[in-house]
Amino acid sequence: MKGLIIYNPSFVGEGVSNQITSLKAEFKNLGVDVEAVPQDGFTLAFFDGKAVCSLEKSDFIVYLSKDVVAAKLLEKLGYKLFNSAFTIEVCDDKALTYTALEKSGVPFPDTLFAPRLYCGQDGEKYRVEAERALGYPMVIKRTVGSLGSGVYLAETREDLKRALAEIGSAPHIYQKFFGEKGKDVRVIVIGGKAVAAMERVNDKDFRSNIELGGKGYNRELTPKEREAAEKSAAAVGADYCGVDILTENGNAAVCEVNSNAFFKGISAVTGKNIAKIYAEFIFDAVKGSK
């Protein structure tokens, strides 16, 4: 068996580097040869009306990039991706994520989808509607963004105006604030099962992200949290994902679903070898399909 790991070379911090290194080590333990390939290390094209690719053949690809077009073309050419192009596309756009969650009955905060406006329009009418429907505090999010970027907390009208001025014409959503500031639960789901969870707490920011100064603590999931995480993974078709859950008065609401959630932090906190569990899942899935 042979595999590839495709990653974005313009976004290789400690988290991605750890994903690549730890996955390669775990696949080696399984007797699987895996090569890491940057997104710009191969070509995809249409020649004579047919899709072609310079990548060597492989039994699977662990796809750590968010280039959806490349993912779709690779699948068209017969490559098996973990995660699929569909999952990557849905998870990378929060509006698409919530649309998928709603269809599966997964709880998430009340959400307004901002209309797509262009130059010369400030969305003032819709801002008033967001205030009326959601009240304060509310959260404003760009529909595309990672590691907490493009996420704003508005506790007053002036906060909202400042957030919208920064967002500009970028696609975004409004959400009713749910939970506690700087706190959520990150759940790793592999093969449809929640395998690890940590509570993230950030005393300096309303966003709980470890990259923004948050700290992680091992967490036992409640039945509601486990159900929400596993249903979320199923809704977006994820082989692997990190589901971020907000909690309030014993209730759980899904904040986001991340198709490429990092391993290192949650492995250290929980003692679970996430890379090993993921590699074994892929190995079994590929072996079983032959």
C-alpha positions as CSV (number, residue, x, y, z in Angstrom):
1,M,0.0,0.0,0.0
2,K,1.2,3.5,-0.9
3,G,-0.1,6.9,0.1
4,L,0.4,10.6,-0.3
5,I,-0.1,13.6,2.0
6,I,-0.9,16.8,0.1
7,Y,-0.5,20.0,2.0
8,N,-0.4,23.8,1.3
9,P,3.2,25.0,1.3
10,S,2.1,28.6,2.1
11,F,0.6,27.4,5.3
12,V,3.0,25.2,7.1
13,G,3.2,26.1,10.8
14,E,3.8,23.8,13.7
15,G,0.4,22.3,13.5
16,V,0.6,21.2,9.9
17,S,4.3,20.0,10.3
18,N,3.2,17.9,13.2
19,Q,0.3,16.4,11.2
20,I,2.7,15.4,8.3
21,T,5.4,14.0,10.6
22,S,3.2,12.1,12.9
23,L,1.1,10.6,10.1
24,K,4.2,9.5,8.2
25,A,5.5,7.8,11.3
26,E,2.2,6.0,12.0
27,F,1.8,4.8,8.4
28,K,5.4,3.5,8.5
29,N,4.5,1.4,11.6
30,L,1.7,-0.1,9.4
31,G,4.1,-0.9,6.6
32,V,2.7,1.9,4.4
33,D,5.0,4.1,2.3
34,V,3.8,7.7,2.4
35,E,5.2,10.7,0.7
36,A,4.4,14.3,1.5
37,V,3.7,16.5,-1.6
38,P,3.2,20.3,-1.5
39,Q,0.2,21.6,-3.4
40,D,2.5,23.2,-6.0
41,G,4.6,20.1,-6.3
42,F,2.4,18.5,-9.0
43,T,0.3,19.7,-12.0
44,L,-3.4,19.2,-12.8
45,A,-4.7,20.1,-16.2
46,F,-7.1,19.4,-19.0
47,F,-5.4,18.2,-22.2
48,D,-7.5,17.3,-25.2
49,G,-10.5,17.7,-23.1
50,K,-9.4,15.2,-20.4
51,A,-8.1,15.7,-16.9
52,V,-4.5,14.7,-16.3
53,C,-2.2,14.8,-13.3
54,S,1.5,14.5,-12.8
55,L,1.2,12.7,-9.4
56,E,2.2,9.1,-9.2
57,K,-0.5,6.5,-8.5
58,S,-1.3,5.9,-4.9
59,D,-3.9,4.0,-2.9
60,F,-5.0,7.0,-0.9
61,I,-4.3,10.7,-0.3
62,V,-4.5,12.4,3.1
63,Y,-5.6,15.8,1.9
64,L,-4.4,18.6,4.2
65,S,-5.0,21.4,1.7
66,K,-8.2,23.4,1.2
67,D,-7.9,23.6,-2.6
68,V,-11.3,22.2,-3.5
69,V,-10.9,22.4,-7.2
70,A,-7.7,20.3,-7.1
71,A,-9.5,17.8,-4.7
72,K,-12.4,17.4,-7.1
73,L,-10.1,16.8,-10.1
74,L,-8.0,14.2,-8.1
75,E,-11.2,12.4,-7.2
76,K,-12.3,12.5,-10.9
77,L,-8.9,10.9,-11.8
78,G,-9.6,8.0,-9.3
79,Y,-7.7,9.1,-6.2
80,K,-9.2,8.3,-2.9
81,L,-9.1,11.3,-0.6
82,F,-9.3,11.6,3.2
83,N,-11.3,13.9,3.5
84,S,-13.3,14.1,0.3
85,A,-13.6,17.2,-1.8
86,F,-17.2,17.5,-0.6
87,T,-16.2,17.5,3.0
88,I,-13.4,20.1,2.5
89,E,-15.7,22.4,0.6
90,V,-18.6,22.2,3.1
91,C,-16.3,22.7,6.1
92,D,-14.3,25.5,4.6
93,D,-17.5,27.7,4.2
94,K,-19.4,28.3,7.4
95,A,-22.6,29.0,5.5
96,L,-22.4,25.6,3.8
97,T,-21.5,24.0,7.1
98,Y,-24.6,25.3,8.9
99,T,-26.8,24.4,5.8
100,A,-25.5,20.8,6.1
101,L,-26.0,20.7,9.9
102,E,-29.6,21.9,9.6
103,K,-30.5,19.1,7.3
104,S,-29.2,16.6,9.9
105,G,-30.9,18.2,12.9
106,V,-27.6,19.3,14.5
107,P,-28.1,22.1,17.0
108,F,-26.2,25.4,16.4
109,P,-26.7,29.1,17.3
110,D,-29.4,31.1,15.6
111,T,-27.8,32.3,12.4
112,L,-28.5,35.1,9.9
113,F,-26.9,34.8,6.5
114,A,-25.8,38.2,5.2
115,P,-26.8,39.1,1.7
116,R,-24.0,39.2,-0.9
117,L,-23.4,42.9,-1.4
118,Y,-20.8,44.7,-3.5
119,C,-19.1,48.1,-3.9
120,G,-21.1,51.1,-2.8
121,Q,-23.5,49.1,-0.5
122,D,-23.0,49.1,3.2
123,G,-25.7,46.6,4.3
124,E,-27.1,49.1,6.8
125,K,-30.6,47.7,6.4
126,Y,-29.5,44.2,7.1
127,R,-27.5,45.3,10.1
128,V,-30.6,46.7,11.7
129,E,-32.4,43.4,11.0
130,A,-29.5,41.5,12.7
131,E,-29.9,43.7,15.7
132,R,-33.6,43.1,15.8
133,A,-33.4,39.3,15.3
134,L,-30.4,38.4,17.4
135,G,-29.8,41.3,19.9
136,Y,-26.5,41.7,21.7
137,P,-24.1,40.2,22.2
138,M,-23.8,38.6,18.8
139,V,-20.9,37.1,16.8
140,I,-20.1,38.1,13.2
141,K,-18.0,35.6,11.1
142,R,-16.5,35.7,7.7
143,T,-17.8,32.5,6.0
144,V,-14.2,31.5,5.2
145,G,-11.4,31.7,7.8
146,S,-9.3,29.5,10.0
147,L,-7.7,29.7,13.5
148,G,-10.2,32.3,14.7
149,S,-9.5,34.8,12.0
150,G,-12.5,36.8,10.7
151,V,-14.5,36.2,13.8
152,Y,-15.8,39.2,15.8
153,L,-17.8,39.7,19.0
154,A,-20.2,42.6,19.0
155,E,-21.7,43.7,22.4
156,T,-22.9,47.1,21.1
157,R,-23.9,48.7,17.8
158,E,-20.5,50.4,17.6
159,D,-18.8,47.0,17.9
160,L,-21.0,45.7,15.1
161,K,-20.2,48.7,12.9
162,R,-16.4,48.2,13.5
163,A,-16.6,44.5,12.6
164,L,-18.6,45.1,9.4
165,A,-16.1,47.8,8.4
166,E,-13.3,45.3,8.7
167,I,-15.2,42.6,6.9
168,G,-16.2,44.8,4.0
169,S,-17.9,43.0,1.1
170,A,-16.6,39.6,2.2
171,P,-19.3,36.9,2.6
172,H,-20.3,36.7,6.3
173,I,-22.9,35.6,8.8
174,Y,-24.4,36.8,12.1
175,Q,-25.0,34.5,15.1
176,K,-26.6,34.9,18.4
177,F,-24.0,34.5,21.1
178,F,-24.2,31.2,22.9
179,G,-22.1,29.7,25.6
180,E,-19.3,31.3,27.6
181,K,-16.7,33.8,26.3
182,G,-13.3,32.1,25.6
183,K,-14.6,28.5,26.2
184,D,-15.7,25.6,24.0
185,V,-15.1,21.9,23.5
186,R,-13.1,20.5,20.6
187,V,-14.0,17.0,19.7
188,I,-12.1,14.8,17.2
189,V,-14.3,12.5,15.2
190,I,-12.7,9.7,13.2
191,G,-14.7,7.2,11.2
192,G,-17.9,8.5,12.7
193,K,-16.8,8.1,16.3
194,A,-15.8,10.7,18.8
195,V,-12.3,9.6,19.9
196,A,-11.0,12.5,22.0
197,A,-12.2,15.8,23.5
198,M,-10.7,18.8,25.2
199,E,-12.1,21.9,26.8
200,R,-10.5,25.0,25.4
201,V,-10.3,28.0,27.7
202,N,-8.9,31.4,26.8
203,D,-8.9,34.1,29.5
204,K,-7.7,36.8,27.1
205,D,-10.0,36.5,24.1
206,F,-13.6,35.5,23.5
207,R,-12.2,33.0,20.9
208,S,-11.0,29.8,22.5
209,N,-8.4,28.8,19.9
210,I,-5.1,27.5,21.2
211,E,-3.3,29.6,18.5
212,L,-4.8,32.7,20.1
213,G,-3.6,31.8,23.6
214,G,-6.2,29.3,24.7
215,K,-5.3,26.3,26.9
216,G,-6.7,22.8,26.5
217,Y,-7.9,20.4,29.2
218,N,-9.0,16.8,28.9
219,R,-12.8,16.5,28.8
220,E,-15.3,13.7,29.1
221,L,-18.2,14.3,26.8
222,T,-21.8,14.4,27.8
223,P,-24.2,12.3,25.7
224,K,-25.6,15.5,24.1
225,E,-22.1,16.7,23.2
226,R,-21.1,13.3,21.8
227,E,-24.2,13.1,19.7
228,A,-23.8,16.6,18.3
229,A,-20.2,15.9,17.4
230,E,-20.8,12.6,15.7
231,K,-23.9,13.9,13.8
232,S,-21.9,16.9,12.6
233,A,-19.2,14.6,11.2
234,A,-21.9,12.6,9.4
235,A,-23.6,15.7,8.1
236,V,-20.5,16.9,6.3
237,G,-19.3,13.4,5.3
238,A,-16.1,13.6,7.2
239,D,-13.7,10.7,7.7
240,Y,-11.8,13.0,10.1
241,C,-12.8,16.3,11.6
242,G,-12.6,18.5,14.7
243,V,-16.1,19.7,15.9
244,D,-16.2,22.8,18.1
245,I,-19.1,22.7,20.6
246,L,-20.4,25.5,22.7
247,T,-22.2,24.7,26.0
248,E,-24.8,26.6,27.9
249,N,-27.1,25.4,30.7
250,G,-26.6,21.8,29.9
251,N,-27.3,22.3,26.2
252,A,-24.8,21.9,23.3
253,A,-24.6,23.9,20.1
254,V,-22.1,23.3,17.3
255,C,-19.9,26.3,16.5
256,E,-17.8,25.0,13.6
257,V,-16.5,21.8,11.9
258,N,-12.9,21.7,10.9
259,S,-11.9,19.1,8.3
260,N,-8.2,19.5,9.0
261,A,-8.1,19.9,12.8
262,F,-4.6,19.7,14.2
263,F,-3.4,16.7,16.2
264,K,-0.7,18.0,18.5
265,G,-2.6,19.9,21.2
266,I,-5.4,17.5,21.7
267,S,-3.1,14.5,21.7
268,A,-1.0,16.0,24.4
269,V,-4.0,17.0,26.6
270,T,-5.9,13.7,26.2
271,G,-3.1,11.2,25.9
272,K,-4.8,9.9,22.7
273,N,-2.5,9.3,19.7
274,I,-4.8,11.0,17.1
275,A,-2.4,10.4,14.2
276,K,-2.3,6.6,15.0
277,I,-6.1,6.4,15.2
278,Y,-6.5,8.3,11.9
279,A,-3.8,6.3,10.1
280,E,-5.3,3.0,11.3
281,F,-8.7,4.1,10.1
282,I,-7.4,5.0,6.7
283,F,-5.4,1.7,6.5
284,D,-8.5,-0.4,7.3
285,A,-10.7,1.6,5.0
286,V,-8.4,1.3,2.0
287,K,-7.6,-2.4,2.7
288,G,-11.3,-3.1,3.0
289,S,-12.1,-1.5,-0.3
290,K,-9.8,-3.8,-2.3
